[in-house]
Amino acid sequence: MRAVAIALLSALAACGQNTAPSPPPTGPQYENPEAIIDRLPLIDACLALAPDRRVVTIDPTANLTLRLSGEAGDLDCAVPDDDPDPARATVLPALNDPPADAILFVRAPGENPGGECYEAPEVRNEAGELLGWTLDPEGC
């Protein structure tokens, strides 16, 4: 009886756990993902406010402001009063051009945004989960 109880508890403990390994990288990898990973909560909050924008421009020196771009134009997304809570993010008209060292990022899911020109480098977290891709600012 005790062995049955242990087997049942083991089965219940494993229920819902995904033991499948993360899919392997399928293309080039972005080598310095920390600036993107650190801002993921803000990126997700901003993209939820402007779902028609797909490209996120990250200024490496600004932790609380992002540029969102798409066919509808550019917007800035910021958290007012230096509040680190991404739930307080708001979108504003785009003001200043991003710096030359800005990171262009496209959030997963989706297809690699490099198109026919190139394969955009993947951004993955430590567990290997695909977070998105970085874009070449020069394009094709």
Rosetta constraint file for C-alpha pairs under 8 A:
AtomPair CA 1 CA 5 HARMONIC 6.37 0.50
AtomPair CA 2 CA 6 HARMONIC 6.28 0.50
AtomPair CA 3 CA 7 HARMONIC 6.12 0.50
AtomPair CA 4 CA 8 HARMONIC 6.08 0.50
AtomPair CA 5 CA 9 HARMONIC 6.13 0.50
AtomPair CA 6 CA 10 HARMONIC 6.07 0.50
AtomPair CA 7 CA 11 HARMONIC 6.18 0.50
AtomPair CA 8 CA 12 HARMONIC 6.21 0.50
AtomPair CA 9 CA 13 HARMONIC 6.04 0.50
AtomPair CA 10 CA 14 HARMONIC 6.29 0.50
AtomPair CA 11 CA 15 HARMONIC 6.21 0.50
AtomPair CA 22 CA 127 HARMONIC 7.48 0.50
AtomPair CA 22 CA 128 HARMONIC 5.99 0.50
AtomPair CA 22 CA 129 HARMONIC 6.45 0.50
AtomPair CA 23 CA 128 HARMONIC 7.56 0.50
AtomPair CA 23 CA 129 HARMONIC 7.85 0.50
AtomPair CA 24 CA 128 HARMONIC 7.48 0.50
AtomPair CA 25 CA 29 HARMONIC 7.56 0.50
AtomPair CA 25 CA 122 HARMONIC 7.62 0.50
AtomPair CA 25 CA 128 HARMONIC 7.87 0.50
AtomPair CA 27 CA 119 HARMONIC 6.94 0.50
AtomPair CA 27 CA 120 HARMONIC 7.85 0.50
AtomPair CA 27 CA 121 HARMONIC 6.57 0.50
AtomPair CA 27 CA 122 HARMONIC 6.73 0.50
AtomPair CA 28 CA 119 HARMONIC 7.34 0.50
AtomPair CA 28 CA 120 HARMONIC 7.19 0.50
AtomPair CA 28 CA 121 HARMONIC 4.69 0.50
AtomPair CA 28 CA 122 HARMONIC 6.16 0.50
AtomPair CA 29 CA 121 HARMONIC 4.75 0.50
AtomPair CA 29 CA 122 HARMONIC 4.73 0.50
AtomPair CA 29 CA 123 HARMONIC 6.23 0.50
AtomPair CA 29 CA 124 HARMONIC 7.80 0.50
AtomPair CA 30 CA 121 HARMONIC 5.15 0.50
AtomPair CA 30 CA 122 HARMONIC 5.65 0.50
AtomPair CA 30 CA 123 HARMONIC 5.44 0.50
AtomPair CA 30 CA 133 HARMONIC 7.74 0.50
AtomPair CA 30 CA 134 HARMONIC 7.02 0.50
AtomPair CA 33 CA 37 HARMONIC 6.02 0.50
AtomPair CA 33 CA 123 HARMONIC 6.21 0.50
AtomPair CA 33 CA 124 HARMONIC 7.41 0.50
AtomPair CA 33 CA 125 HARMONIC 7.73 0.50
AtomPair CA 34 CA 38 HARMONIC 5.82 0.50
AtomPair CA 35 CA 39 HARMONIC 6.50 0.50
AtomPair CA 35 CA 60 HARMONIC 6.60 0.50
AtomPair CA 36 CA 40 HARMONIC 6.22 0.50
AtomPair CA 36 CA 58 HARMONIC 7.68 0.50
AtomPair CA 36 CA 105 HARMONIC 7.94 0.50
AtomPair CA 37 CA 125 HARMONIC 7.17 0.50
AtomPair CA 39 CA 43 HARMONIC 6.01 0.50
AtomPair CA 39 CA 63 HARMONIC 7.20 0.50
AtomPair CA 40 CA 44 HARMONIC 5.99 0.50
AtomPair CA 41 CA 45 HARMONIC 6.17 0.50
AtomPair CA 41 CA 86 HARMONIC 6.25 0.50
AtomPair CA 42 CA 46 HARMONIC 6.01 0.50
AtomPair CA 42 CA 64 HARMONIC 7.54 0.50
AtomPair CA 42 CA 86 HARMONIC 4.88 0.50
AtomPair CA 42 CA 87 HARMONIC 7.94 0.50
AtomPair CA 42 CA 89 HARMONIC 7.39 0.50
AtomPair CA 43 CA 47 HARMONIC 6.07 0.50
AtomPair CA 43 CA 56 HARMONIC 7.43 0.50
AtomPair CA 43 CA 66 HARMONIC 7.54 0.50
AtomPair CA 44 CA 48 HARMONIC 6.16 0.50
AtomPair CA 45 CA 49 HARMONIC 6.56 0.50
AtomPair CA 45 CA 86 HARMONIC 6.09 0.50
AtomPair CA 45 CA 87 HARMONIC 6.50 0.50
AtomPair CA 45 CA 89 HARMONIC 6.79 0.50
AtomPair CA 46 CA 50 HARMONIC 6.39 0.50
AtomPair CA 46 CA 68 HARMONIC 7.90 0.50
AtomPair CA 46 CA 77 HARMONIC 5.98 0.50
AtomPair CA 46 CA 89 HARMONIC 6.53 0.50
AtomPair CA 46 CA 90 HARMONIC 7.27 0.50
AtomPair CA 46 CA 91 HARMONIC 7.34 0.50
AtomPair CA 47 CA 51 HARMONIC 5.29 0.50
AtomPair CA 47 CA 53 HARMONIC 6.90 0.50
AtomPair CA 47 CA 54 HARMONIC 7.50 0.50
AtomPair CA 47 CA 68 HARMONIC 7.63 0.50
AtomPair CA 49 CA 90 HARMONIC 7.45 0.50
AtomPair CA 49 CA 91 HARMONIC 7.14 0.50
AtomPair CA 50 CA 68 HARMONIC 7.77 0.50
AtomPair CA 50 CA 91 HARMONIC 7.71 0.50
AtomPair CA 52 CA 70 HARMONIC 6.51 0.50
AtomPair CA 52 CA 71 HARMONIC 7.68 0.50
AtomPair CA 52 CA 72 HARMONIC 6.98 0.50
AtomPair CA 53 CA 68 HARMONIC 5.76 0.50
AtomPair CA 53 CA 69 HARMONIC 5.02 0.50
AtomPair CA 53 CA 70 HARMONIC 4.29 0.50
AtomPair CA 53 CA 71 HARMONIC 7.21 0.50
AtomPair CA 53 CA 72 HARMONIC 7.17 0.50
AtomPair CA 53 CA 73 HARMONIC 7.86 0.50
AtomPair CA 53 CA 74 HARMONIC 7.87 0.50
AtomPair CA 54 CA 68 HARMONIC 6.89 0.50
AtomPair CA 54 CA 69 HARMONIC 6.12 0.50
AtomPair CA 54 CA 70 HARMONIC 5.63 0.50
AtomPair CA 54 CA 106 HARMONIC 6.10 0.50
AtomPair CA 54 CA 107 HARMONIC 7.36 0.50
AtomPair CA 55 CA 68 HARMONIC 5.72 0.50
AtomPair CA 55 CA 69 HARMONIC 5.03 0.50
AtomPair CA 55 CA 70 HARMONIC 6.39 0.50
AtomPair CA 55 CA 104 HARMONIC 6.59 0.50
AtomPair CA 55 CA 105 HARMONIC 5.77 0.50
AtomPair CA 55 CA 106 HARMONIC 5.04 0.50
AtomPair CA 55 CA 107 HARMONIC 7.73 0.50
AtomPair CA 56 CA 66 HARMONIC 6.63 0.50
AtomPair CA 56 CA 67 HARMONIC 5.63 0.50
AtomPair CA 56 CA 68 HARMONIC 4.76 0.50
AtomPair CA 56 CA 69 HARMONIC 6.44 0.50
AtomPair CA 56 CA 104 HARMONIC 5.78 0.50
AtomPair CA 56 CA 105 HARMONIC 5.05 0.50
AtomPair CA 56 CA 106 HARMONIC 6.16 0.50
AtomPair CA 56 CA 107 HARMONIC 7.94 0.50
AtomPair CA 57 CA 66 HARMONIC 5.87 0.50
AtomPair CA 57 CA 67 HARMONIC 4.83 0.50
AtomPair CA 57 CA 68 HARMONIC 6.36 0.50
AtomPair CA 57 CA 69 HARMONIC 7.79 0.50
AtomPair CA 57 CA 98 HARMONIC 7.45 0.50
AtomPair CA 57 CA 102 HARMONIC 6.28 0.50
AtomPair CA 57 CA 103 HARMONIC 5.58 0.50
AtomPair CA 57 CA 104 HARMONIC 4.64 0.50
AtomPair CA 57 CA 105 HARMONIC 6.26 0.50
AtomPair CA 58 CA 62 HARMONIC 7.72 0.50
AtomPair CA 58 CA 65 HARMONIC 7.72 0.50
AtomPair CA 58 CA 66 HARMONIC 5.46 0.50
AtomPair CA 58 CA 67 HARMONIC 6.75 0.50
AtomPair CA 58 CA 98 HARMONIC 7.98 0.50
AtomPair CA 58 CA 102 HARMONIC 5.38 0.50
AtomPair CA 58 CA 103 HARMONIC 4.96 0.50
AtomPair CA 58 CA 104 HARMONIC 6.43 0.50
AtomPair CA 58 CA 105 HARMONIC 7.55 0.50
AtomPair CA 59 CA 63 HARMONIC 7.75 0.50
AtomPair CA 59 CA 65 HARMONIC 7.69 0.50
AtomPair CA 59 CA 66 HARMONIC 7.00 0.50
AtomPair CA 59 CA 98 HARMONIC 6.48 0.50
AtomPair CA 59 CA 99 HARMONIC 6.59 0.50
AtomPair CA 59 CA 101 HARMONIC 7.29 0.50
AtomPair CA 59 CA 102 HARMONIC 4.76 0.50
AtomPair CA 59 CA 103 HARMONIC 6.63 0.50
AtomPair CA 60 CA 101 HARMONIC 7.48 0.50
AtomPair CA 60 CA 102 HARMONIC 6.35 0.50
AtomPair CA 60 CA 103 HARMONIC 7.41 0.50
AtomPair CA 62 CA 66 HARMONIC 7.96 0.50
AtomPair CA 64 CA 78 HARMONIC 5.64 0.50
AtomPair CA 64 CA 79 HARMONIC 5.69 0.50
AtomPair CA 64 CA 82 HARMONIC 6.89 0.50
AtomPair CA 64 CA 84 HARMONIC 7.03 0.50
AtomPair CA 65 CA 76 HARMONIC 6.91 0.50
AtomPair CA 65 CA 77 HARMONIC 5.61 0.50
AtomPair CA 65 CA 78 HARMONIC 4.35 0.50
AtomPair CA 65 CA 79 HARMONIC 6.81 0.50
AtomPair CA 66 CA 76 HARMONIC 5.71 0.50
AtomPair CA 66 CA 77 HARMONIC 5.18 0.50
AtomPair CA 66 CA 78 HARMONIC 6.47 0.50
AtomPair CA 67 CA 74 HARMONIC 6.83 0.50
AtomPair CA 67 CA 75 HARMONIC 5.78 0.50
AtomPair CA 67 CA 76 HARMONIC 4.46 0.50
AtomPair CA 67 CA 77 HARMONIC 6.13 0.50
AtomPair CA 67 CA 94 HARMONIC 7.23 0.50
AtomPair CA 67 CA 98 HARMONIC 7.85 0.50
AtomPair CA 68 CA 74 HARMONIC 5.61 0.50
AtomPair CA 68 CA 75 HARMONIC 5.16 0.50
AtomPair CA 68 CA 76 HARMONIC 6.02 0.50
AtomPair CA 68 CA 77 HARMONIC 7.07 0.50
AtomPair CA 69 CA 73 HARMONIC 5.71 0.50
AtomPair CA 69 CA 74 HARMONIC 4.44 0.50
AtomPair CA 69 CA 75 HARMONIC 6.49 0.50
AtomPair CA 70 CA 74 HARMONIC 6.58 0.50
AtomPair CA 74 CA 93 HARMONIC 7.24 0.50
AtomPair CA 74 CA 94 HARMONIC 5.74 0.50
AtomPair CA 75 CA 91 HARMONIC 6.33 0.50
AtomPair CA 75 CA 92 HARMONIC 5.76 0.50
AtomPair CA 75 CA 93 HARMONIC 5.00 0.50
AtomPair CA 75 CA 94 HARMONIC 4.56 0.50
AtomPair CA 76 CA 91 HARMONIC 5.60 0.50
AtomPair CA 76 CA 92 HARMONIC 5.17 0.50
AtomPair CA 76 CA 93 HARMONIC 5.95 0.50
AtomPair CA 76 CA 94 HARMONIC 4.85 0.50
AtomPair CA 76 CA 95 HARMONIC 7.41 0.50
AtomPair CA 77 CA 89 HARMONIC 6.45 0.50
AtomPair CA 77 CA 90 HARMONIC 5.51 0.50
AtomPair CA 77 CA 91 HARMONIC 4.32 0.50
AtomPair CA 77 CA 92 HARMONIC 6.16 0.50
AtomPair CA 78 CA 89 HARMONIC 5.34 0.50
AtomPair CA 78 CA 90 HARMONIC 5.60 0.50
AtomPair CA 78 CA 91 HARMONIC 6.48 0.50
AtomPair CA 78 CA 92 HARMONIC 7.74 0.50
AtomPair CA 79 CA 83 HARMONIC 5.97 0.50
AtomPair CA 79 CA 84 HARMONIC 6.95 0.50
AtomPair CA 79 CA 85 HARMONIC 7.28 0.50
AtomPair CA 79 CA 86 HARMONIC 6.54 0.50
AtomPair CA 79 CA 88 HARMONIC 5.74 0.50
AtomPair CA 79 CA 89 HARMONIC 4.36 0.50
AtomPair CA 79 CA 90 HARMONIC 6.31 0.50
AtomPair CA 80 CA 88 HARMONIC 7.17 0.50
AtomPair CA 80 CA 89 HARMONIC 7.03 0.50
AtomPair CA 80 CA 90 HARMONIC 7.68 0.50
AtomPair CA 83 CA 88 HARMONIC 7.66 0.50
AtomPair CA 85 CA 89 HARMONIC 7.62 0.50
AtomPair CA 98 CA 102 HARMONIC 6.22 0.50
AtomPair CA 103 CA 134 HARMONIC 7.03 0.50
AtomPair CA 103 CA 135 HARMONIC 7.75 0.50
AtomPair CA 104 CA 134 HARMONIC 5.45 0.50
AtomPair CA 104 CA 135 HARMONIC 5.23 0.50
AtomPair CA 104 CA 136 HARMONIC 7.30 0.50
AtomPair CA 104 CA 137 HARMONIC 6.97 0.50
AtomPair CA 105 CA 132 HARMONIC 6.91 0.50
AtomPair CA 105 CA 133 HARMONIC 5.64 0.50
AtomPair CA 105 CA 134 HARMONIC 4.44 0.50
AtomPair CA 105 CA 135 HARMONIC 6.08 0.50
AtomPair CA 106 CA 113 HARMONIC 7.50 0.50
AtomPair CA 106 CA 132 HARMONIC 5.39 0.50
AtomPair CA 106 CA 133 HARMONIC 5.25 0.50
AtomPair CA 106 CA 134 HARMONIC 6.30 0.50
AtomPair CA 106 CA 135 HARMONIC 7.47 0.50
AtomPair CA 107 CA 131 HARMONIC 6.04 0.50
AtomPair CA 107 CA 132 HARMONIC 4.24 0.50
AtomPair CA 107 CA 133 HARMONIC 6.65 0.50
AtomPair CA 108 CA 130 HARMONIC 6.79 0.50
AtomPair CA 108 CA 131 HARMONIC 5.26 0.50
AtomPair CA 108 CA 132 HARMONIC 4.22 0.50
AtomPair CA 108 CA 133 HARMONIC 7.40 0.50
AtomPair CA 109 CA 131 HARMONIC 7.59 0.50
AtomPair CA 109 CA 132 HARMONIC 6.97 0.50
AtomPair CA 112 CA 119 HARMONIC 6.77 0.50
AtomPair CA 112 CA 120 HARMONIC 6.22 0.50
AtomPair CA 112 CA 133 HARMONIC 6.94 0.50
AtomPair CA 113 CA 119 HARMONIC 7.60 0.50
AtomPair CA 113 CA 120 HARMONIC 6.38 0.50
AtomPair CA 113 CA 133 HARMONIC 7.39 0.50
AtomPair CA 113 CA 135 HARMONIC 7.58 0.50
AtomPair CA 114 CA 118 HARMONIC 5.05 0.50
AtomPair CA 114 CA 119 HARMONIC 4.92 0.50
AtomPair CA 114 CA 120 HARMONIC 4.78 0.50
AtomPair CA 114 CA 135 HARMONIC 7.00 0.50
AtomPair CA 115 CA 119 HARMONIC 7.09 0.50
AtomPair CA 117 CA 139 HARMONIC 7.99 0.50
AtomPair CA 117 CA 140 HARMONIC 5.36 0.50
AtomPair CA 118 CA 140 HARMONIC 7.21 0.50
AtomPair CA 120 CA 133 HARMONIC 5.89 0.50
AtomPair CA 120 CA 134 HARMONIC 5.94 0.50
AtomPair CA 120 CA 135 HARMONIC 5.76 0.50
AtomPair CA 120 CA 136 HARMONIC 7.36 0.50
AtomPair CA 121 CA 133 HARMONIC 5.46 0.50
AtomPair CA 121 CA 134 HARMONIC 5.61 0.50
AtomPair CA 121 CA 135 HARMONIC 7.38 0.50
AtomPair CA 122 CA 130 HARMONIC 6.96 0.50
AtomPair CA 122 CA 131 HARMONIC 7.65 0.50
AtomPair CA 122 CA 132 HARMONIC 5.96 0.50
AtomPair CA 122 CA 133 HARMONIC 4.46 0.50
AtomPair CA 122 CA 134 HARMONIC 6.65 0.50
AtomPair CA 123 CA 130 HARMONIC 6.08 0.50
AtomPair CA 123 CA 131 HARMONIC 5.51 0.50
AtomPair CA 123 CA 132 HARMONIC 5.26 0.50
AtomPair CA 123 CA 133 HARMONIC 5.30 0.50
AtomPair CA 123 CA 134 HARMONIC 7.05 0.50
AtomPair CA 124 CA 128 HARMONIC 5.28 0.50
AtomPair CA 124 CA 129 HARMONIC 5.25 0.50
AtomPair CA 124 CA 130 HARMONIC 4.57 0.50
AtomPair CA 124 CA 131 HARMONIC 5.33 0.50
AtomPair CA 124 CA 132 HARMONIC 7.25 0.50
AtomPair CA 125 CA 129 HARMONIC 5.54 0.50
AtomPair CA 125 CA 130 HARMONIC 6.93 0.50
AtomPair CA 125 CA 131 HARMONIC 6.92 0.50
AtomPair CA 135 CA 139 HARMONIC 7.36 0.50
AtomPair CA 136 CA 140 HARMONIC 7.98 0.50
